[in-house]
Amino acid sequence: MATVQQNSELGRQIVDDAKRYVLYSWSVQDAIAPIAVAGAEGRYFWDYDGKRYLDFASQLVNVSIGHGHPKVVAALKEQAETLATIGPPMATESRSRLGKLLAEVTPGDLSMSFFTNGGAEANENAIKLARWYTGRNKVIVRYRSYHGATAGAISLTGDPRRWPAEPGVPGIVRMFDPYTYRCPAGHPDPCPVCTGAPHLEEILQYEGAHTVAAVLLETVTGTNGIIVPPDGYLQSIREVCDRHGILLICDEVMAGFGRTGKWFGVDNWGVVPDILTLAKGINSGYVPLGAMVVREEIANWVRPRYFAGGLTYSGHPLACATGVASIEAFQEEGIVENAAAMGDVFRTELARLAERHPSIGDVRGLGCFWGLELVKNRETREPLVPFNGAGEDAKPVTATAKRALDRGLYLMTHWNVCMICPPLTITREELDEGIAILDDALSVADEFVD
Ligand SMILES: Cc1ncc(COP(=O)(O)O)c(C=O)c1O
């Protein structure tokens, strides 16, 4: 482990300058209290006071390989020395290798990639291509979703982060989510929403299936509550899309690259989407990178045509070199297999926490992608923080996360859901360390239970 250098004064200066000169994402600027990070390694990062934090959020669920992975850092250095930057019209070794590797690790005949700087741009390009390919306009998305912050991607997003950007881009239609714990249809058996096809078919009837270019969804919903669809759901959405000539776009910006214990979320259900969008775990954010990967049929359709899309940094050599190194490390070190094995441990350990803590209403997830849904009352399922709750309303959960942070565990929370998404390289000892701190922190949430 790298030595942790203390320099509290520098840490304070960094935070003061950040608050004065930097505009922070999704925040009331006066309320932010960022940690000045001095360094990071493996599953830990540390501040300028020398305090270490176990990263149970993988930052924004993106540092899947862990911090400072030697192979990825070496690839970055080597690429910087060989060819630090070059324009997208050139062919470069790292970009070509990454394209080929993605065709190998993604399921089915997904085979041609367009590289972006992140997830939002991958989704922007996916809907542009779907509209062009089908000659149709509408895109069906879900309410409990986040697809990025650019104009099109925030319009695709279902959660309230889209509100300030409305009316947004036209042609977006929303459907309900297979959120079995709080099913919007009341979850009859069989449930029209949670089985997928009946709800989608009804929407298509009203919208006109011939006007719909694509259904775009997070394979496993991330920030909006770690919602794992019931078995059969994704297959049934796939069938409906096929029946009506609609493209299925799976956003695996968060769920991809081993997060769910399989290479891709769709691999849990044997479904091949027409377009897969990726970012985050593709290279763990060592350099910004995203991708839209399309199936052979679409690739062949595009080849003789003029593709009206581009980015100055599409397929940036540094980003692609880290992508190649990261995928190779995943293969060499069995990182996806580790995520699956740790997923089994999480399933058991989080169920144990639920036995001890009345604030836990639901435990759900797979691999290293888990959510604890916190409630005031298990019978009524009243959430501990209301939908879109912030400030004082969010206190039961922010106070819980603060207690964890004080004890050295960094957590990501969203309204009443506490996310547990460590790097996929986590060891059993680190997992146990995190669970023990979580156990202690949840006693804060329990104090708010009726
Ligand atoms: C599922 C999903 N899609 C898209 C995005 C947007 O990615 P980016 O922030 O890289 O644009 C995110 C980011 O959190 C995400 O979780």
The ligand as a Tripos MOL2 file, in Angstrom:
@<TRIPOS>MOLECULE
LIG
   16    16     1     0     0
SMALL
NO_CHARGES

@<TRIPOS>ATOM
      1 C1        -26.9870    4.0000  -16.6000 C.3       1 LIG1
      2 C2        -26.2420    5.2480  -16.9510 C.ar      1 LIG1
      3 N1        -26.2880    5.7100  -18.2040 N.ar      1 LIG1
      4 C3        -25.6400    6.8230  -18.5700 C.ar      1 LIG1
      5 C4        -24.9000    7.5470  -17.6730 C.ar      1 LIG1
      6 C5        -24.1960    8.7950  -18.1080 C.3       1 LIG1
      7 O1        -22.8290    8.5670  -18.2050 O.3       1 LIG1
      8 P1        -21.8090    9.8050  -18.2320 P.3       1 LIG1
      9 O2        -21.9150   10.4860  -16.9220 O.co2     1 LIG1
     10 O3        -20.4770    9.1400  -18.4830 O.co2     1 LIG1
     11 O4        -22.2120   10.6700  -19.3720 O.co2     1 LIG1
     12 C6        -24.8140    7.1040  -16.3440 C.ar      1 LIG1
     13 C7        -24.0320    7.8490  -15.3530 C.2       1 LIG1
     14 O5        -24.1180    7.6670  -14.1780 O.2       1 LIG1
     15 C8        -25.5030    5.9330  -15.9790 C.ar      1 LIG1
     16 O6        -25.4720    5.4670  -14.7310 O.3       1 LIG1
@<TRIPOS>BOND
     1     1     2 1
     2     2     3 ar
     3     2    15 ar
     4     3     4 ar
     5     4     5 ar
     6     5     6 1
     7     5    12 ar
     8     6     7 1
     9     7     8 1
    10     8     9 2
    11     8    10 1
    12     8    11 1
    13    12    13 1
    14    12    15 ar
    15    13    14 2
    16    15    16 1
@<TRIPOS>SUBSTRUCTURE
     1 LIG1         1 GROUP 0 **** ****
